Amino acid sequence: MRLLHEAEEIQQAAISTRNGPSGIIRVAAPYPIGVHVLAPALVLFRARHPALAVDLRIRDQMADLVAEGIDIAIRVGDLPNSRLISRHLAPHRICAFAAPAYLARKGTPTRPEELDRHDCVKFRFQSSGQALRWPSSVDGELVEIAPDAGIVADVSDVVASIVIAGGGIGIMPTYLAATHVMRGELVPVMPRLAVPRANITALWPESRRASPNVRAFLDLLDEVFTAPPRWDALIDGFGGDEGNG
């Protein structure tokens, strides 16, 4: 491992002496962020840096950046203790959504306890097998609930597809749902309970500190993950139409 680290430092020192971004940048990201946030932005990135190719690796498991030669990774949740450099990008918020046709047929819940009268679609983590718990409010305090669900799926895009098709109310990340909200395919349900469940963070090895490739990609991330993120601002715009819960 020490020899690998030293070889990495030598290689990155050579890259940092170049005039601009070039070669290949290897990026690791979890599935939903890689598909819904990063992938659309890569067209702009390549237009700006035609000499720099992108190797995007979609995975939900945490990669060993040094051992796998990853230049920069996006992670959601708690970070391991390491010597990696990190930058906070945005909160990872979840919210309940439903198709307009479903709500027209079954009504729109305004309180979490009303979910018992609705069809729910749950997301289950592949890593733990546990279902994602839903945010709720009791006496003004944020708590988590586990409503009964007729359908459970372990891929967030599958949950979204079922909900868009009118299968019920489902919880999903705001960045995944935002495009469907803009198309009129989904509507936020109880958006005041859209809460940050974790942080989205960029990580890169110390050996990449001076890399022009990594700096260029961080510039892109700063544009994509605005403050507040565009997808959260969109969802928050629906928050004034509900009663208090």
C-alpha positions as a printed NumPy array, in Angstrom:
array([[  0.   ,   0.   ,   0.   ],
       [  2.843,   2.394,   0.755],
       [  4.413,   1.773,  -2.666],
       [  1.029,   2.293,  -4.299],
       [  0.594,   5.587,  -2.471],
       [  4.063,   6.774,  -3.508],
       [  3.39 ,   5.834,  -7.128],
       [  0.133,   7.793,  -6.984],
       [  1.935,  10.869,  -5.682],
       [  4.515,  10.71 ,  -8.478],
       [  1.813,  10.344, -11.12 ],
       [ -0.265,  13.194,  -9.724],
       [  2.78 ,  15.461,  -9.47 ],
       [  3.307,  14.946, -13.192],
       [ -0.357,  15.706, -13.931],
       [ -0.292,  18.899, -11.854],
       [  2.488,  20.331, -14.034],
       [  0.246,  20.292, -17.118],
       [ -1.219,  23.539, -18.374],
       [ -4.827,  22.422, -18.025],
       [ -7.189,  19.505, -17.475],
       [ -6.341,  16.55 , -19.718],
       [ -6.184,  12.773, -19.743],
       [ -8.836,  10.864, -17.77 ],
       [-10.653,  11.714, -14.556],
       [-12.199,   8.766, -12.708],
       [-15.327,   9.662, -10.762],
       [-17.317,   7.38 ,  -8.429],
       [-20.896,   8.16 ,  -7.413],
       [-23.933,   6.332,  -6.009],
       [-26.569,   5.335,  -8.538],
       [-29.246,   8.028,  -8.107],
       [-26.804,  10.95 ,  -7.947],
       [-24.715,   9.598, -10.801],
       [-27.754,   9.129, -13.018],
       [-29.89 ,  12.149, -12.126],
       [-27.339,  14.804, -11.16 ],
       [-23.889,  14.073, -12.58 ],
       [-24.646,  12.399, -15.911],
       [-26.592,  15.339, -17.408],
       [-23.828,  17.753, -16.342],
       [-21.048,  15.782, -18.052],
       [-22.043,  17.144, -21.462],
       [-21.216,  20.675, -20.294],
       [-18.04 ,  19.459, -18.598],
       [-16.77 ,  17.775, -21.756],
       [-17.593,  20.856, -23.833],
       [-15.425,  22.933, -21.516],
       [-12.619,  20.4  , -21.239],
       [-12.455,  18.384, -24.473],
       [ -8.97 ,  17.094, -23.605],
       [-10.277,  15.479, -20.405],
       [-12.203,  12.203, -20.653],
       [-14.536,  11.122, -17.839],
       [-14.709,   7.588, -16.45 ],
       [-17.904,   7.609, -14.351],
       [-18.277,   4.614, -12.047],
       [-21.745,   4.106, -10.617],
       [-21.789,   2.174,  -7.36 ],
       [-23.542,   2.297,  -4.022],
       [-20.648,   0.62 ,  -2.216],
       [-17.89 ,   2.874,  -0.934],
       [-14.847,   2.717,  -3.169],
       [-11.239,   2.653,  -1.993],
       [-10.16 ,   5.763,  -3.846],
       [ -6.409,   5.164,  -3.712],
       [ -6.488,   1.426,  -4.427],
       [ -8.918,   1.852,  -7.334],
       [ -7.329,   4.98 ,  -8.759],
       [-10.462,   7.094,  -8.221],
       [ -9.766,  10.811,  -8.562],
       [-12.934,  12.065,  -6.887],
       [-16.001,  10.425,  -5.336],
       [-19.457,  11.579,  -4.33 ],
       [-20.845,  10.023,  -1.175],
       [-24.054,  10.258,   0.804],
       [-24.098,   9.802,   4.565],
       [-21.488,   9.483,   7.269],
       [-17.882,   9.666,   6.135],
       [-15.236,   7.218,   7.301],
       [-12.282,   8.538,   9.229],
       [ -9.58 ,   8.932,   6.619],
       [ -7.021,  11.295,   5.172],
       [ -9.275,  12.112,   2.248],
       [-10.063,  15.736,   1.523],
       [-13.78 ,  16.515,   1.578],
       [-16.181,  19.243,   0.516],
       [-19.826,  19.472,   1.541],
       [-22.025,  19.759,  -1.551],
       [-25.651,  19.725,  -0.377],
       [-28.114,  18.132,   2.018],
       [-29.625,  14.826,   0.927],
       [-33.346,  15.499,   1.334],
       [-36.231,  13.1  ,   0.934],
       [-39.902,  13.844,   0.415],
       [-43.12 ,  12.   ,  -0.352],
       [-44.47 ,  12.222,  -3.907],
       [-47.461,  10.962,  -5.854],
       [-48.842,  11.182,  -9.374],
       [-51.564,  13.823,  -9.893],
       [-53.943,  11.119, -11.179],
       [-53.479,   9.081,  -7.996],
       [-54.201,  12.102,  -5.789],
       [-57.264,  12.97 ,  -7.868],
       [-58.536,   9.446,  -7.305],
       [-57.588,   8.924,  -3.647],
       [-57.216,  12.432,  -2.236],
       [-54.154,  14.278,  -0.923],
       [-53.025,  13.52 ,   2.639],
       [-52.018,  16.537,   4.692],
       [-50.98 ,  14.65 ,   7.844],
       [-48.751,  11.567,   8.17 ],
       [-51.453,   9.592,   9.995],
       [-53.617,   9.827,   6.865],
       [-51.144,   7.596,   5.004],
       [-52.926,   4.586,   6.528],
       [-55.716,   5.217,   4.016],
       [-53.361,   5.313,   1.044],
       [-51.313,   2.962,  -1.093],
       [-47.641,   3.432,  -0.216],
       [-44.491,   2.421,  -2.074],
       [-41.382,   1.836,   0.036],
       [-37.682,   1.942,  -0.742],
       [-35.478,  -0.743,   0.82 ],
       [-31.705,  -0.384,   1.18 ],
       [-29.801,  -3.122,  -0.638],
       [-26.941,  -2.938,   1.852],
       [-28.98 ,  -3.541,   5.022],
       [-32.305,  -4.847,   3.788],
       [-34.023,  -2.199,   5.926],
       [-36.833,  -0.047,   4.557],
       [-36.36 ,   3.705,   4.45 ],
       [-38.418,   5.256,   7.224],
       [-40.633,   8.229,   6.402],
       [-40.438,  11.619,   8.127],
       [-43.401,  12.608,  10.259],
       [-44.283,  15.22 ,  12.856],
       [-45.67 ,  14.631,  16.341],
       [-46.407,  17.673,  18.52 ],
       [-44.086,  19.724,  16.348],
       [-41.221,  17.237,  16.618],
       [-39.803,  15.441,  13.627],
       [-40.025,  11.657,  13.976],
       [-39.88 ,   8.694,  11.604],
       [-42.686,   6.315,  10.713],
       [-43.008,   3.075,   8.755],
       [-46.365,   3.064,   6.939],
       [-47.622,  -0.194,   5.483],
       [-46.736,  -0.583,   1.813],
       [-48.198,  -2.674,  -0.965],
       [-44.962,  -2.49 ,  -2.957],
       [-41.34 ,  -2.436,  -1.766],
       [-38.382,  -1.967,  -4.129],
       [-34.641,  -1.654,  -3.58 ],
       [-33.864,   0.748,  -6.449],
       [-34.98 ,   4.366,  -6.114],
       [-35.79 ,   4.706,  -9.819],
       [-38.126,   1.724,  -9.547],
       [-39.967,   3.437,  -6.694],
       [-40.251,   6.57 ,  -8.851],
       [-41.571,   4.612, -11.852],
       [-44.245,   2.91 ,  -9.752],
       [-45.339,   6.199,  -8.203],
       [-45.423,   7.966, -11.591],
       [-47.619,   5.149, -12.901],
       [-50.142,   5.893, -10.147],
       [-49.133,   3.097,  -7.792],
       [-49.352,   5.21 ,  -4.663],
       [-47.31 ,   7.594,  -2.531],
       [-43.582,   7.027,  -2.285],
       [-40.555,   8.568,  -0.609],
       [-37.562,   9.502,  -2.753],
       [-34.707,  12.025,  -2.894],
       [-35.72 ,  15.479,  -4.044],
       [-33.03 ,  15.531,  -6.747],
       [-34.525,  12.378,  -8.273],
       [-38.11 ,  13.63 ,  -8.228],
       [-37.549,  17.243,  -9.321],
       [-37.486,  16.569, -13.077],
       [-40.711,  14.576, -12.811],
       [-42.281,  17.401, -10.797],
       [-41.377,  19.897, -13.53 ],
       [-42.946,  17.581, -16.137],
       [-46.153,  17.361, -14.123],
       [-45.673,  13.633, -13.495],
       [-45.236,  13.948,  -9.719],
       [-46.508,  16.254,  -6.996],
       [-44.875,  16.683,  -3.564],
       [-47.012,  15.342,  -0.722],
       [-46.629,  17.076,   2.668],
       [-43.525,  18.951,   1.405],
       [-43.091,  20.683,   4.773],
       [-41.777,  17.306,   5.96 ],
       [-39.078,  17.142,   3.284],
       [-36.071,  16.729,   5.53 ],
       [-32.3  ,  16.341,   5.136],
       [-31.432,  12.755,   5.993],
       [-27.694,  13.05 ,   5.362],
       [-25.097,  15.118,   3.554],
       [-23.832,  14.813,  -0.005],
       [-20.046,  15.16 ,   0.019],
       [-17.21 ,  15.169,  -2.51 ],
       [-14.04 ,  13.298,  -1.504],
       [-10.626,  13.115,  -3.12 ],
       [ -7.188,  11.861,  -2.066],
       [ -4.51 ,  14.174,  -0.736],
       [ -2.434,  13.262,  -3.79 ],
       [ -5.081,  14.968,  -5.992],
       [ -4.964,  18.284,  -4.117],
       [ -3.127,  20.102,  -6.936],
       [ -4.676,  18.134,  -9.81 ],
       [ -6.103,  20.418, -12.527],
       [ -8.503,  17.622, -13.429],
       [ -9.971,  17.479,  -9.925],
       [-10.115,  21.269,  -9.656],
       [-12.055,  21.414, -12.919],
       [-14.521,  18.796, -11.709],
       [-14.976,  20.567,  -8.379],
       [-15.865,  23.724, -10.323],
       [-18.573,  21.733, -12.086],
       [-19.892,  20.391,  -8.775],
       [-20.115,  23.932,  -7.413],
       [-22.379,  24.826, -10.342],
       [-24.523,  21.709, -10.062],
       [-24.941,  21.755,  -6.274],
       [-26.106,  25.331,  -5.812],
       [-27.081,  26.722,  -2.409],
       [-29.889,  25.913,  -1.998],
       [-29.945,  23.171,  -4.62 ],
       [-32.348,  23.911,  -7.466],
       [-34.305,  20.723,  -6.81 ],
       [-34.872,  21.637,  -3.155],
       [-35.992,  25.155,  -4.075],
       [-38.523,  23.639,  -6.47 ],
       [-39.959,  21.323,  -3.812],
       [-39.997,  24.074,  -1.182],
       [-42.161,  26.126,  -3.537],
       [-45.003,  23.685,  -2.872],
       [-44.839,  24.049,   0.919],
       [-47.374,  26.821,   1.359],
       [-50.436,  24.941,   0.169],
       [-50.918,  22.637,   3.144],
       [-52.415,  22.892,   6.534],
       [-50.271,  22.635,   9.592],
       [-49.438,  19.194,  10.886]])
